[in-house]
Amino acid sequence: MLLFALFLQVDSLSMNEAIDLALENSPIYYESRVSYEKSRLQFYEILTELLPTMRVAGSYTKSEYQGTTSSGYEGSVNLTMPVFDLDIITSIFVARGQWTGSGIEHQEEIANLMLRIKTAYYSLINALELLNSAEITIQRARENLELVEAKYQLGAASKLELLQGEVFYLNAAQDKSRARTLEITAQEELRSILGTESDVYPVDTLIDPGHAEMPNLDSLTAVLYGVNYGVKIAQEFRRVSRLNLISSYLAFLPNISLFYSSNVFSDSLIFDFQYYRDNATKNYGISVSFPIFEIKNLIFRYLNAKKDYERSQYAEKGSELEAQKALRTTYYSLQESLDKSELAKKSYDAANEAAVIAREQYTLGLISFLDFLTAEQAIFDARVSYTQALTGYYIQQATFSYLLGSMTLNKEPR
């Protein structure tokens, strides 16, 4: 089996191994991480605005006046340090909020990537189960066709029964073709997410959840706003918008900073630091700047910030309503899929028992060949329904966990 897997370049992966592989290869993950790291750098960049700013300048000047030429060299060092600059202070808080928001977005994108992996992984399990069921059905259809052909040769079966056997076999072949298409589609989706060229063979199975108990919906709704990624992002965006609004208020206040400068002028270029120290003109003091001529810009900045804050409030409310709707919809879909899996399991067991009885009765000549084939087809249909119900349950469970910020209802298959 190992040599066969190596020859076909097949990766046998569990769900955890698939997730680890995605975190190693997926460009979606790395793009999200780079965006998060960039927001962190922007925060540190704003912090450096609190540090003193030094500027060093040098110039050479040549002047002519009434035939007289003069030249000189001038060098200066200027040092400025903000003491009371609310623009910088609020910018730091805003950048910190944006960094936090970027971190939440990073977590949400990772969670969404995990959801895509789980959905593709479960879909692949479903496709392989359907393919296996189709192959079993084809084998039974071939045996039934051979049986009815032998009876037809002996005159114990009619032409109609022979044709019915052929139709059943051909239908089973079509079911296998459709299952193969589903397997290829799921395979390509999972390979794309994992960033691998090899086919993936899932080693996990879909375990029957049995009589799993659903948690109380009201209790989940109570914690939804604190754990849902979409709501948390909207909340952080509102906080940042509020800080921007406060910043637009404070922008009307003066800015205070300390400054120090040293200037030296010389007729010739001298490389003597003692000369510069002895002949430098030093200036230092406190600088206060009032935004008198920027009132118009500040007013529009305030008005725009106010509208952004109002919009962020509505966006937060909208995200809460959307998250609540998604939670309730997924909750009832999960409950439905759980009920479906229980009913489909009973239906599958009943179809198997009915097929055994039908085979015995057909052998005894108590039922027609068509009734026998109907019972055989019912096995395949019931197995497909059961497999799809299980797949739907685990996909809905993964979606439910994503909506609740990775909270899980119970253990997923491993």
N, C-alpha and C positions, 0 to 999 in steps of 0.2 A: 504493500500500500504506500509506503514511504517513497519507494522508487517511482511508483506511478505518479505520485503527487509532484515529485521533483521533475519528472519528465514533462508534465503538463504545466509547470510553473504555478502551482496552487499553494496559496498561503492558508493554512488551517489556523483560524483565529477565533479566540473567544471575544466576547463583547469588550472586556477590559483591554485586551491586547489590541483590538481595533481602535479603541479610543487612544491608547498610547501611541499607536502608529500615526494616527491623525495629528496628534500634537507634535510629532516629529516632522511630518511631511507636508501637512496642509498649509497652503499659502494663505488661507482665510485666517488661520490662527496667527501666523506671523505678521500679517498686515494689521490685525487688531492689536497685537503686542507693540508694534512699532508706533502706532497711533497713540497708545497709552504712554509709551516712553517719551514721545514728542511733547505731550502735554506736561509731563513732569519736567522736561527741560525748559519749557516755557515758564513754568512756575519759578524755577531757579534763576532764569534770566531776569524776571521781574524783581526777585530778591536782590539782585546785584545793583538795582537802582538805588538802594539805601547806602551803598558804599561810596566813598569819595571818588570824584571824577577828576583825573589829572590830564591836563593838556600842556604839551610842550611845543613851542613854535620858535622858528628862527627865520630871519629874513635879511636880505642884503639890499640896500637902497643906494642908488646913485642919482644925484641931483645936479642940475646945471642952472645957474642964475647969473645973468649978465657976464657971461664968459667964465664964470668961476664954477669949477666942478668940485663936488664933494661926494663922499661916499661913506657908508657906515654899515655896521652889523648890529643887529638887534636880536636878542634872545629873551624868551619869556617862559615862565612856568606858572600855570594857573591851577589852583586846587579848589574844587567846590564840593560841598557836602550838604545834602538836604537835612533840615532839622524838622520842619513842619510842612510836609507836602502831602496833603490828603489824597491827591491823585495817585501818588505812588502807593500809599497805604491801602487805599481801596482796591487798586489794581492787584495788589498782592492777595487780598482776600478773594477777589474775583478769579484770579489765576488758580488759587487753591481750590475754589469751588469747581472750576473747569477740570482740574486734575482729578478731583473726586468723581465728577461726572464721567470723565473718560474711563476711570477705573470701573465704574458700574457698567458702562457700555462694553468694556473689555470682557467683564464677567458675563454679560448678556450674550455677546457674540460667541463666547466659548460654550455657554449653555445651549445656544441655538445650534452650534456645530455638533454638540453631543446629541441633540434631538435628531438632527439629520442623520447622524451615524446610526442611532438606534432604529430610526424608521427604516433606513435602507437595510440594516442588518436583519430586522424582523421580516421585512418584505422578501429578502433573499431566502430566509428560512421557509417562509410560506411558499415561495416559488419552487424550492427544492422538494418540499413536502407534496405539492401538487404534481410535480414531475414524477415523484416516486409513486404516488397514487395512480397516475395515468399509466405508468409502466405496469403496475399490478393489474389494473383493469384490462390493459391490452393482452397481458398474459392469460387472464381468465377468458377474455373474448376469443382469443386464439383457440384455447382449449374447447370452448363451447362451439366454435365454428367447426373444429375438427370432429367433434361429437355429432353435430347435426349433419355434417357431410357424410360421415360413416352411416348414419341412419338413413340418409337420403339414398345412398348407394344400395342399401338393403331394402328400400321401399318403405321404411318405417317413419319417414319424415317427408313432409310435403315440400314443394318448391317454395311456397311462401315462407316456411320455417327456415329454409336455407337462405333465402334473401334477407330475412330478419336477422339471422346470425351474421351475415356479411355487413349489413347496415350497422349493427352494434359494434362490430370490429372496426369499421371505418370511423364511426363516431369517436371511439376510444382513441384512435390514431390522431384525430383532430384535437381532442382534448390534450394529448401529449404535446402537439405542436404549439398550442396556445400556452401551455405551462412552460415550454421551452422559451418562448418569447418573453414571458414574465421573468424567467430566470436570467435571461440575458440583460433585460432592462434593469433589474435590481443589481445585477453584477456590475454593470457599467456605472450605475449611480454610486455604489459603494467604492469602487475603484477610483472614481473621480474624487470623492471626498477624502479617501485615505492617501491619495497621491501615489498609488502603486500601479505597476504594469501587470502584476500577476492576478489571476483569478483568486477570489476569496472563498474559502469553504468554512462556513460557521460551525463551530464545535458545540456551541450552546444549543439548547432545545427549548421549545415553548412548553413550560410546565403548566398543567391544568391548575388554574387558581382555586378550583373548588368553590367552597362557599365563603369567599372573601367578603369581609365586612367593609362597607363604605363608611368613611368618617362623616360626622355631621357637617352639612354644607354651611350652616351659619357659623360654626367655629372656624372653618377655613376662610370664610369671607372676612371674619374679624381680623385675621392676620395677613390678609391678601395685600393690603396697601403697604405693609412693611417689608414684604419679601419679593413682590413682583418686580421684575427688572424694568418694565416699561413705566410703571408708576414711580419707581425710585429715580429713574432718569428724569422724568417730568418734574419731580419734586426738587431735584438738584438744579434743574434749569430755572425753576422759579426762584430758588435761593440766589442763584447767580444774577438773575434779572433784578432782584431786589437790591443786591449789592450795587449793581450798575445804577439803579435809581438813586440810592444813597450817595453814590459817587457824584452823580450829576448835581445833587444838592450842594455837596461840599466843595464842588469846583468853583463856587462863587467866593470862597474864602481865600485870603492871600496865602502865598507860599513863602516860607522862610528858609533861608539856607546860609551857611557859613562859607566865606570865600577867603582865599589867600593867593596872592600873586607876587611874582618876583620878575623884574624887567632890568635888563642890562643893555647899554648902548656903547659901542666901541667903534673907533675909526678904522680899526684893523681886526683881522681875525686872530684872536688870542686863545691859546689853549692853556689857560691858567685858571684853575678853579678858585684860587685865592683872590684873584682879581675880580672874578664875578661876585664873590661873597662881599668884597669890600665896596664895590661900586653898584651893587644891585639896589634898585628901588623896590621896596616891599610895601604891599598893600594888603590889608586884611580887615575883615569886619563882618557885618551881618547884612544880608540882602533880603529885602521884602518886596515882593512883586504882587500887584493888584491887577486882576483881570478886567480892568475898566473897559478896554477897547475890544474885549471878547464877549461882552454881555450877550450880543445877538446869537453867537454860536453856542454859548452856554444855555441860553433859553431853549433853543431847538434841541440841544443835547438832552436837556431835562424832559422835554415833551416826548422825544423819541424813546427815552428810557422808561417813561411812564407807560407808554403804549406797549413796549416790550414786556413790561411787568404784568400789565393787564392780560396780554395775550398768553403769557406763561401760566397765569392763574386758570384761564379757560382750558389751556392745553393739559394742565394737571388734572382738572376735573374730567376732561374728556378721556384721559388715559385711565382714570379710575373707573369710569363707566365701562370703557372698553374691556378692561381687565376683569371687571365683575361679570360682564356678559360672556367673555371667553371662559371664565371659571365655571359658570353655571352650565354653559353649553357643553363643555368638556366633561363636567361632572355627570350630567345625564347621559351623555354619549358613552362614558365609561361604565355607568350602571347598565345601559342597554347592552353593551358588548359583553359584560359579565353575565347578564341573563342569557344572551345568545349562546355564549360558550357552554353554559350549563344545559340549555335545551338541545344544542347541537350535539353535545356528548351523549345525551340520552337517545337522540335520534340516530346517531351513528351505531350505538349498541343495538338498538332495535332493528336497524337495517341489516346488521350482521346476522342477527338471529333469524330475521325474516328470510334472508338469502339461504341460510342453511336449511330452513324448512322448505323453501321453494325448490331447492335442488332435490331434496328427498321426494317431494310430491311430483316433481317432473319425472324423476326416475321411475316412479310408480305409475306415471301416466295420469295423475289426478289434476294437473294444471297444464295449460298450453305452454308452448315454447316462448311465446311472447310474454306471458306472465312471469316466466322464469327470468327472461332477459330484463324485464322491468325491475325485478327484485335485485338483479345484479347491478343495474344502473343506479339504483337507489343507494347502494353501498358507496359508489364513487361520489355521488352528489352529497351524501351525508358527510363523508370524510372531507370533501372540499369545504363544505359549510362549517365544519368543526375547526378545520385548520385556519380558515379565514376569520372565524370568530375569535380564536386565540390570538391571531396576529393583530386583529383590530383592538383587542383588549390591551395588549402590551404597548401598542403604538399610542393608544389613548392614555395609558398610564404614564408613558414617557412625556406626552404633551402636558398632562396634568402636573407632573413634577416640574416641568419647565415653567409653567404659569405660576407655580408656588415657589419659585427660586430654588429649585433642586430638592424641595421637600418630597418625600416618597410616601406612597400609601403602604406599600409593603415591599419586600425584597423582590427585585426583578430576576428573571432567570439567569443562572450562571452555570 
